[in-house]
């Protein structure tokens, strides 16, 4: 595998993650797969925070005016040459979603890391055409890791 062309700073702020997830390995796998799909991306630093529902709810309320927990948030920086941005993941919501689908926690986390990273690269899913492009990149990156299409799983 080629080295990831930027530094990744990982913070684990919830004991749930420490007990259940090799977050460094999962983050590296996600970034390797998505970078193979995207090619070159700006150098810099990526911050990944593994937290809980209470913390992500506070961030969602403060920055998006949505007073509820969510699975992942991405915050880009105004200085793209220096930093990729931040991806924040909430354990309880992600674990519940994985159980409900059902998919392995690892697979769901890797999907959300890829999804969050694509947001930092300017991809979004606000319009159908743009959502299709973003989803296709996610699906192809996940296939590189032997992970099933999460959009087919969600429909079944």
Order of alpha helices (4+ residues) and beta strands (2+ residues): beta-alpha-alpha-beta-alpha-beta-beta-alpha-alpha-alpha-alpha
